Amino acid sequence: MMSFLIQAALAASVSVSPTDDLAALTSSLGPGDSVVFTDGVYELENTLTIEALGEEGARIEIFPQEGANPVLKSLNGSTIFRLQNSEYVTVRGLSFIGPDTWEEEGGNGVEIRDSVGIVFEDNLVQNVRGTMLVLGGDGSGYSIRRNLLEFTSNGHGIYAGCGDGSCWLQDSSIENNVVREIIAENWLYGIYLDNGSQANTVTDNVVYNMTGSGIRVESTQFGDANWVERNAVWNGDNNGIEVYGGARVRNNVVFEMGGYGIRSGNPDNDDLADTVITYNTVALTGDYGVRLDDWPGRDGMVFSSNCIANITGRGFYFGIEEEEEDTTSYITKNVISGLVENVDLSLYPGWYAPGSGVADFADVEAWDFYPVTQSPLVGSADADGAAWIPDVDFNGSSRNGNAPTVGAYEWDGEGNPGWVIQEGFKDPEAAVRGPGGLEPGGGCCKSKEDGTEAFLLLPLLAFGLKRRRRSADA
């Protein structure tokens, strides 16, 4: 206690302005210190890099002055901001904007590397060539929440890990973010946990408008499972959610994806196991609503109580060879509309029932996938504990443990009692807590037809791109 009181007494608050030398002012931060950004555009010739060691009871805080909207803007295409080798630092309420030439050149938006206990919340990252938020090196105890990440021309939304499993993210949460406008020519991801990442939660995020895929979780390398729950993913050219390792994938809503809604398979290092996919709603996908490959003979594989609605298309595919018998997977009580292929029904008696397609939902055109009263989804899910019944549904409402509803929503009377999917934060209150309100859709408009640009001074001082959009009934 005495040590903490001394640290608190010595803690300093530094106020910075656009004309200050930021690198010098942030080079000696200690426990309890704070950096307060005043209003304006901070033009960065190089990456602003911070290394700072706070303590669990005396965090270092980096945030705007009350009423201010500081914008850290890269001028030459470097990564905008890097926090590395740090502990117990909070960064909140700042805007990180790439250069005007972001579509053709530039680095990442924000990088957090080799750190512990970092909170990154209520920030905007916009218009970058590379990945908008990199969680690199070995990280643990991160909270990444209520951020708006939009417009990258050659990167992911959020990426964690190293690819080869030599570093990873663990015991961290990625929650209630909006990730949108990933316009890369190659297939990249909204949120990507690479090999080795383990015991992380990816919850209540809204991911949409992608040339690639939504959420991907790789192998945990036999570490604790990652949790992917209550996310909304739509309007992508590839797959909605990809699962290649130990994970609990529950209560997600995936629709209007060009590829698969949910896909799972065995990664290159051959350690697919402990994968649970239950109580999800998948609708209107270009390929199978769900495709599961390489599941036979694996331990801990569960596919139960999911709703797949592709009534005139492909519903479900199970990758099992003719000579194989799958005696280990637990597959029960799904409701599927659309073509079902490659499943030996004798192995899984009662594993699915036919649905009514979009007629099972309140209003598909309005993106409301709450079940209607007469839907076969209501009360027909697997009530056995082996189905990993969630305590709550997509809305956060309690599940009926005795007769739960199939899919992401628990039916509790006529009409959706919670958040109806829209282009914004899942929690409506979150959209007023960030800089300028953090409402997606701000920025300037660039005309691709005539090459001219019209810049608007908006609360976020954003430099945007005309958004790529697909109609709700595509």
N, C-alpha and C positions, 0 to 999 in steps of 0.2 A: 504494500500500500504506500509506504514512504517513497519507494522508487517511482511509482506512478505519479504521485503528487509533485515530485521534483520535475519529472518530464513535462507535466502539464504546465507548470510554472515557466519552464523554459521554452515551451512551444511558441512558434512565431507564425504570424499571418502576413503573407507577402501579397501586395496588390500589384498586378501587372497591367500594362497598357500596350497598344499596338506598336509603340515606338521603342519599347524596352528590349533589352537583350535577354530573351527568354531562357536561353541555355545557361547563362550566368546566374539568373535569378532562381533557377530550379535545381542547381547542382549540389546543394548541401542541405536537402530536406531531411528532417529527423522526426521521431515520433511526436504526434500531435500537431505538426506543422500544417499550414494550409496555404494554397496558392489561389488567389481570387482574381479572375479575369474580368476586366472592365469591358465595356461595349466596344465593338469595332471589328475590323477585319485584320487579322494577324498574318501578314504575308511572309511565307517561309521559303527561304532560298534552299534550305537543307532540312532533313528530318529533325524534328524536335524529339530528342531522346532523353528520357528521365530514368535514373536509377535511384530508388529511394527505399529506405527501410523504416517502415512504421512498426507498430506493435499492435497486437490484437485489441488491447484496451486503449490504444492511443494511435488511431489511424492517421495517415496523411491524407488530406482532402484537397482535391483540385476541382474547382467549380466556378460558376459565374457570379459576379456581383448581382445583388437582387435587382431584377428588372433588366439586366443586360443580356445581350445576345452575341457573345464572342464567337467569331468564325475563324478557325485556323485553316488557311488556304495555302496549298502548295503552288509555288510558281514555276518550278522546273521539273515536276514529275517525280520527285522523290517520294518515298513513303512519307505520309504526313506526320504521324506521331508514333513513337515507339516507347513502351514501358517495359523495362527488362531488369532481371536480377533484383526484383523488388518484392517487398512484403507489406501487406495490409495498407494498400493504397486505394482510395476511392476517386474515380474520375466520373463526373456527372454534369449534364446540362451543357455540353459543348458541341459545336458543329465542326466537322472535319470535312473539307471540300477539296477535291482534286483540282488540277490545273484546267484551264480552258480547253486544252488539247487532250483531255483525259481519254477520249475514245481511241486515240492512236498511240499515246505514250503515257508513261507514269508508272509508279510503283503501287504498293498496297495503300489502303486507307489508314488503318490502325493496326499495330502489332503489339501483342502482350506476350512476352517470352520469359521462360524460366523464372516464374514468380509464384508467390503463395498469397492467398487471401485477397485477391484483387476484386474490387467491385467496379463494373463499368455499366453505368445506368443513365437512362434518359438522354442519350446522345444521338446526334445525327452523323452518319457517314454517307457521303454522297459523291457521285461522279469520280470514280477511280478506274484506272486501267486494270489493276490487279485485284486481289481479294480485299473485300471491304473490311473484314476483321479477322486477323490471324491470331490464333492461340497457339504459339509455337513453343518448342522446347518442352521441358517438363513443368507442367503447371498443376496446381491443386487448389481447391477451395475457392474457385472463381465464382462470382455471381455476375452473369451477363444478362441484363434485364431492361425491358422497356426502351430499347433502342430502335431507331428507324435507320435501316441500311438499304440504300436504293441506288441503282445505276452502276453497274460494272460492265466493262466491255470485254474483259478477259480474265475474270476471276470468280471465285465463290463468294457467297454472302458471308458465311462464317466457316472457317476451316480450323480444325484442331489436330495436331499431331505432326508426324514427319513422313508418313508413308511406309517406311520400312520397319516401323515399330520401335525405333531407337529412342523415341521420345513420345510422350503422350500426355493427355489431359485426364485428370481423375478427380472424383469427389467434387464436381462442379455442377452448376446449374445454368442452363440457357433457357430463359423463360420470358414470355410475353413480349417478344420482339416482332417487328415487321421486317421481313426480308423480301425485296421486290426488285423487278427490272434487272434481271441477269441476262444481258443481251449478247453474251459471248457466242461466237460462231461454233465453238466446240461445246460439248455437253458438260457443263459444270453444275454445281449444286448450291442450293440455298443454304443448307446447314450440313456440314460434313465432319463426322468424327472418324478419324483415320485409325489404322491398326494400333492396337494397344490401349486406346482410350477406354476407360472403364469407370463404372459407378458414377456416371453422369446422368443428369436429368435434362431432357429436351421437352419442355412443356409449354402449352398455351401460346405457341408461336403462330404467326400468320405468314405463310410463304406463298407467293404467287407471281405470275408473269415471268416465265423463265424460258430460255431456249433449251435448257437442260432439265434437271431433275430437282425434286424438292429437298428431301432429307435422306441422308445416307449414314448408316452406322456400320463400321467394319468390325473385324474380330477384336474381342477383348483380350485375346491371347490367354484365355482361360481365367481372366480376372473377373471381378464382379460385373454383373450385367449392367448395361445402360438402359435407361427408361425413356421411351418416346411416347408421350401421352398428351391427348387433348389438343393436338395441333390441327390447323386447317391448311390444306395444301391444294392449290388448283392452278390451272392455266399454264401448263408446261409442255414442252415438246417431247419429253421423255417420261420417266417414271416418277410417281409421287413419293413413295417411301421405299428405300432399299435397305435390306437387313442381311448382313453377312457375318453375324456373330451373335454372342449372347446378348439378348435384349428383351425388354418387355414393351411391346408395341400395342397400346390400348387406347380406345376412345378417340381415335383420330378420324377426321373427315377428309377424304381425298376425292377429287372429282375433276373432270375435264382435263385429264392428262393424255398426251398423245400416245404414250406407251402403256406400261402396266400401272395400275393403281398402287399395289404393293408387290414387291418382288423380293424373294429370299433365295439364297443359294450358298454354295460352299466356296469360301475364298481360296486363294492360291496356297495358303499355308495349311489348308485342310484341317481347320479346327472349328467347323460349324457345330454348335451344340447350344443347348439351353436357350432356345429361341421361342418366345411366347408371342403370338399374334392373336389377340382376342378383342372383341367388342369394338371393331372399327366399321365405319361406313365408307364404301367405295362405290362411285357411280360415274357412268358416262365416260369411260376411258377408251382410247383408240385400240388398245390391245387387251389382253386378259385383265379383268379387274384385279385378280390376284394370281401370281404364278409362284409356285414353290418347287425349287429344284434341289436335289441331293439330300432330301430329308430322310429317306429310309435308313434305318440302322443308327441314327443319331440319338443321343440322349437328351431328354428334356424338351422335346419339340411339341408345341401345343398350337393348334389352330382351331379356335372355337368361337361361336356366337358372333361371327362377323356377318355384315350385310353387304352383298355385292349386287349392284343393280346395273346390268348391261343387257337389257331384255332383248335387244336385236343384235347383240354382239357377243363377244367372248367373255364368259364369266370367270371360270376357274380352271387352272391347269396344275396338275400334280406330277412332278417329274419322277416317275417310277418306271423302271424297266420291267419287261414282261417276266423275267426270271426272278425279280426281286419280290420280297414280301416285307411290308413295313409293319413290324409288330411293336415298334417303340413310340411312334407318333400318336398324340392324343388329338383326334379330329372329330369334333362334335357340333351339332346344333347350329350350323350356319344357314343363312337364308340367301339363296342365289337366284338371280335372274340372268339368263344368258347361257351360252354353251359351256358345258362342263366336260373336260377331257382328261383322259389318262388316269382315271381313278377306278380302282376295283371296289365297287360298292360293297361287296361281301366282307371286305376288311374293316369297313367303317359303317356298321348299320346305324341308320338314323343320323348320319353325319351332316346331312343338309336337307332343307325343304325348299320348294320353289317359291320365289317371291313374285310380287306384282309389278316389278320394275319401279319406275318413277311414281307410280300411283301409290306406293307405300309412304311417300313423303308429303309434307304439308304443302310445299310450293317450290319445286325444283327451279323454276325460272327466277325466283327470288333467292336462290341458294339456301333455302330452308329445308334441311333434311331431317327435321323432327318427324317422327312417325305419326301417321293418322290413326285414329281410334281403331278402325277395322283392319289395320295392317297385320299380316302374319308375323311381323317382328315382335309385336307386343306380348310379353309374358312367355316367350318361347325359347329363351336362351338357356344355356346350361347352368344350373344352379349348383353344380358340384364344385368344390374348391379346386379341383384339378384344372378347371377352366380359367383360373386366375381372375375371378370376378373383381372388377374395380370397386372401391368403396363409393366412388362418385362417377358421373358421366361427363361428357364433353362440356356441359354447362357448369359442372361442379355440383350438380344436384345428386342427392343420395340414390344409390341403386337399391332396387328391391331384391334382397338376397334370396328370397324364396322363389320368385318368378320374374327374373330380370328380363329386360327387353334386349333383343338382338341389335347389334350396331352401337354406334357411338352415343346415342341418346337413350335415356331412360324415360319411358312414357309415364307421364304423371297428369293425365287429363288433356283435354283438347287444347291445342295451341302451344307453341314453343314458349316455355317460361323463361328462356335465357337469351343469350346473344345470338342473333341471326347473322350468319357469315356475311362480311362486307369487306371492302378494301380499306382496312385500317386496323388498329389494335383490337385484340380480342376483348380486352377489358375496356369498356368505353371510358372509364375514369382515367385510364393510363394515358389517354390521348391529350390530356390537359396538364400533364406533369412535366413534360419535356420542354426543350427550347422551342419557343414559338408555337407550342402546342403539339409539335411533332406530327402534324397531320400529313399523311402521304398525299402526293399529287401536286405539291408546290414546286416552284422552280420556273425556269424560263422555257420557252418553246422554241425549238429549232426546226426550221422548215427544211426537210430533206429534198423537197422538190426544187426550190430555187436557191438553196444554199445560204439564205439570209437568216439572221438571228434577231429575235426581239427579246430583250432582257427586261424583266419586271423586278422591281424591288419588293421582295416579299419578306415576311417576318423571319424566314430562315436564311435570307440572302443566298438562296440556292441558285445553282447554275445547272439546269436540268436538261433532259432530252425529251422530246415528244414521246409519250409513253406508248409502248407496244401493248395492245389490248386485244383480247378476244371476247366476242359477245358471249353472254351467259348461255345462249342456246346453241353454241358452235358444236 
